[in-house]
Amino acid sequence: MATDRVRPDACPGAIDVHQAADGGLARVRVPGGTLSAVQFDALRTAALELGDGTIELTSRANAQIRGLKPGAEHELGGRLREVGLLPSMTHERMRNIIAAPLDDNQALVDAIDAALCAVPELAFLPGRFLITVGHAVSGLAGDIGLVGDALFLAGRDSGLRVTDPVAAVVTAAKAFQQVRVNAWRLSEVDDGVRKITDIMGVPGPPEIEPAVTPVPPGVHGSAVVAGVPLGRLDARLLAGVPVRLTPWRSLVLPAGSDTTGLFTSPDSPWHGVSACTGRPGCAKSLADVRADATRWIESRNAGARSAVHWSGCARRCGRPAGDVVEFVATGDGYEEIR
């Protein structure tokens, strides 16, 4: 269904920060979620020295630094450029690539990212634009996705099969920019998938169902997946450790890493629970949802049976994909939505 957007999207970037109630909010895109130890240390140090001392993990496997003072985004941008986390000033907001975090796919992600940034007109893609790589994340409503040689469009198997995945993603992104008018997402464009397949070739029948396969906390071969309580990481943790961010607000770490302050069991009461920023960081929030969610979690002794998300207002920011039990602040308590 077509959506007539009357303004550009307001997604923040690392330089074009959002002025929140608690200061500047910078969103650092991390295509594929992989950060070397040097990159992660630069991010941690920036959060400690320029922000509020925490790193927020997002549902797109990006990172946010809050509490920036006016002008601090310029210092932040310089630090990010030095370690390769801001390769393009013009394209930085559209560099949203979620990859299946336990797959060997970072080289493909890097090639896609570099190819997109090399096309000047793609700098104008919306900040909501999203690419997925891998079956485990194919159901996260990407505008463009890859599952093996299958090209996904608007979160579904388009029927197209590709031999050059990087070129195919670039072609699809250029086609989306051509047909989107004011839309932020491909799903908002009337007959958008057909318009792109008309440009790219004749599709066969779709064969692959999209999936969302969260990686549970715990040991996975030579890695350990550590959950971050409510997606808010103390930036003093994990010095000198390479990490991979996941869209489930967890971290893939080398086995044997110090996981103090994190959780590594799916039985943890923190597992499966997320929350928006809430008060005092968000002026629109009707409650301190993180404090309320923490009290609720600490009253339990096991992980949630299904995903649970706490929201400070009806916008329900940060809600995970899929079936979620929601607690939405009303100004007079919470409404439970199932």
Secondary structure as GFF3:
##gff-version 3
##sequence-region A 1 338
A	DSSP	beta_strand	18	20	.	.	.	ID=ss1
A	DSSP	beta_strand	23	28	.	.	.	ID=ss2
A	DSSP	three_ten_helix	31	33	.	.	.	ID=ss3
A	DSSP	beta_strand	34	35	.	.	.	ID=ss4
A	DSSP	alpha_helix	37	50	.	.	.	ID=ss5
A	DSSP	beta_strand	54	57	.	.	.	ID=ss6
A	DSSP	beta_strand	63	68	.	.	.	ID=ss7
A	DSSP	alpha_helix	72	82	.	.	.	ID=ss8
A	DSSP	three_ten_helix	92	94	.	.	.	ID=ss9
A	DSSP	beta_strand	97	99	.	.	.	ID=ss10
A	DSSP	alpha_helix	106	117	.	.	.	ID=ss11
A	DSSP	three_ten_helix	120	124	.	.	.	ID=ss12
A	DSSP	beta_strand	131	133	.	.	.	ID=ss13
A	DSSP	three_ten_helix	135	137	.	.	.	ID=ss14
A	DSSP	beta_strand	144	147	.	.	.	ID=ss15
A	DSSP	beta_strand	150	153	.	.	.	ID=ss16
A	DSSP	beta_strand	156	161	.	.	.	ID=ss17
A	DSSP	alpha_helix	165	179	.	.	.	ID=ss18
A	DSSP	three_ten_helix	186	188	.	.	.	ID=ss19
A	DSSP	alpha_helix	192	200	.	.	.	ID=ss20
A	DSSP	beta_strand	218	220	.	.	.	ID=ss21
A	DSSP	beta_strand	223	227	.	.	.	ID=ss22
A	DSSP	three_ten_helix	229	231	.	.	.	ID=ss23
A	DSSP	beta_strand	232	234	.	.	.	ID=ss24
A	DSSP	beta_strand	243	245	.	.	.	ID=ss25
A	DSSP	beta_strand	250	254	.	.	.	ID=ss26
A	DSSP	beta_strand	273	275	.	.	.	ID=ss27
A	DSSP	alpha_helix	289	298	.	.	.	ID=ss28
A	DSSP	beta_strand	307	311	.	.	.	ID=ss29
A	DSSP	beta_strand	324	329	.	.	.	ID=ss30
A	DSSP	beta_strand	334	337	.	.	.	ID=ss31
###
